[in-house]
């Protein structure tokens, strides 16, 4: 398999964690987002959105969108499972993951921030926007799992919720958000980061890290 990504991309980070948890090895192909390499014609022919990650399986089939890739990995390599068996619990886990991957991360990603700069916002306002988006999403997620014992987001094993949480907290810190305001999320992050699969997927552990 080949994983097209970028060391600092939180969506790529999610997929790297999933691959590590499943014990799968891939060839990592980097596309420097700040240099616009994701918009090169050769890459757009693979992923017309010009986003990372993109996963190519051994047959050359192309998969895009991190959550879709993670669920495909979970279905084709079911151990360890990243979703609970109980249907209601599965829905709750997916809702938490989507709150970050669909409603929080996209509002503060590189493309949106670049557009804000194009519209004339000063850099401090761009950073404030990103920090606000993170605080909004993380505050909601803190409430979503307030009653969960943990130590992970939903129980004693990581799920796709944790795969989305850890990269998002890294983003939040980069934009100056005080994550100590979210003790339940911090508890889950601490449990996750103690696992080698999460540690090895961290941005600073990637060969393209700057």
Rosetta blueprint (number, residue, H / E / L):
1 X L
2 X E
3 X E
4 X E
5 X E
6 X L
7 X L
8 X L
9 X L
10 X H
11 X H
12 X H
13 X H
14 X H
15 X H
16 X H
17 X H
18 X H
19 X H
20 X H
21 X H
22 X H
23 X L
24 X L
25 X L
26 X L
27 X E
28 X E
29 X E
30 X E
31 X L
32 X L
33 X H
34 X H
35 X H
36 X L
37 X H
38 X H
39 X H
40 X L
41 X H
42 X H
43 X H
44 X H
45 X L
46 X L
47 X L
48 X L
49 X L
50 X L
51 X L
52 X L
53 X L
54 X E
55 X E
56 X E
57 X L
58 X L
59 X L
60 X L
61 X L
62 X E
63 X E
64 X E
65 X L
66 X H
67 X H
68 X H
69 X H
70 X H
71 X H
72 X H
73 X H
74 X H
75 X H
76 X H
77 X L
78 X L
79 X L
80 X L
81 X L
82 X L
83 X L
84 X L
85 X L
86 X L
87 X H
88 X H
89 X H
90 X H
91 X H
92 X H
93 X H
94 X H
95 X H
96 X H
97 X H
98 X H
99 X H
100 X H
101 X H
102 X L
103 X L
104 X L
105 X H
106 X H
107 X H
108 X H
109 X L
110 X H
111 X H
112 X H
113 X H
114 X H
115 X H
116 X H
117 X H
118 X H
119 X L
120 X L
121 X L
122 X L
123 X H
124 X H
125 X H
126 X H
127 X H
128 X H
129 X H
130 X H
131 X H
132 X H
133 X H
134 X H
135 X H
136 X H
137 X H
138 X H
139 X H
140 X H
141 X H
142 X H
143 X H
144 X H
145 X L
146 X L
147 X L
148 X L
149 X L
150 X L
151 X L
152 X E
153 X L
154 X L
155 X E
156 X L
157 X L
158 X L
159 X L
160 X H
161 X H
162 X H
163 X H
164 X H
165 X H
166 X H
167 X H
168 X H
169 X H
170 X H
171 X H
172 X H
173 X H
174 X H
175 X L
176 X L
177 X L
178 X L
179 X H
180 X H
181 X H
182 X L
183 X H
184 X H
185 X H
186 X H
187 X H
188 X H
189 X H
190 X H
191 X H
192 X H
193 X H
194 X L
195 X L
196 X H
197 X H
198 X H
199 X H
200 X H
201 X H
202 X L
203 X H
204 X H
205 X H
206 X L
207 X L
208 X L
209 X L
210 X L
